[in-house]
Amino acid sequence: MLGLVDQLAHQIRALETSGRVGSDQRVSISSGCQELDACLPERGYRPGTIVEWLEPTVGCGGYYLALAAARQAMTDGKYLIVVDPAKTFYPPAARSMGIPIERMIVLHPEHTSDAMWSIDQALRCSAVGAVVASLEQISELQARRFQLAAEQGQALGCWLRPGKVQRAPSWAEVQWWVEPLHGELGSGANKNIRRIGLRSLRMRGGVVGRRWALAIDTQNGHLAMETPHAITSSLCLAAQLAKPKSERETRRRTG
């Protein structure tokens, strides 16, 4: 039975990726975490595709993951373009993650139309390795334009998006749900460690709905995956904390 399931999964993956141009010659871009790469169908992100990180609230850790992937896309002297209309991007944080500042361009477009044009043009440029941008509501047509632009220039599009767009149409190759885990900050020597939960919402050729727990060193952006036991423990703790106090006391009395 397992062999049949594997065959079906392989056939589905082949159908989903059959339309790619030059897919046999392209090397995957690491997510910045080797353990996470091993869970992706292409062992990383494909150049010329879009990856989205959806967050229920701003600052859940998606920016770290986007920059970690963008850093890996800056090979062969390629540039990183950050489109930041809100002017909230902090370049020193990117530098601490090992991103070469001299090959990073930060744009502050004043109007939405300017931001959309900047993203489109940056994705089409062969000298650009990755484009990072925070995007809220965009039309399906515009999302498709970005996907085609990325395919033309072979850049990686890294979008930070609010959780409310989860059910909206997406042209992303991979779409993640990012949320903080309980006990995200360590103590003592680990005070800079931040823990986040990651769930696959969309993964062409892969499995949707899988969960992982990642630890991020906020000083240098280093990513590491936690063990499945740690993920289960965190989820159980969250469930316990979410229950009313009276219910927990009743269980202790009857248990």
Buried (B, 14 or more C-beta within 10 A) or exposed (E): EEEEEEEEBEEEBEEBBEEBEEEEEBEBBBBBBEBBBEBBBBBBBBBBBBBBBBBEEEEBBBBBBBBBBBBBBBEEEBBBBBBBBEEEBEEEBBEBBBBEEEBBEBBBBEEEEBBBEBBBBBBBBEEBBBBBBBBEEBEEEBBEBBBBBBBBBBBBBBBBBBEEBBEEEBBBBBBBBBBBBEEBEEEEEEEEBBBBBBBBBBBBBBEEEEBBBBBBBBEEBBBBBBEEEBBEBBBEEBEEEEEEEEEEEEEEEEE
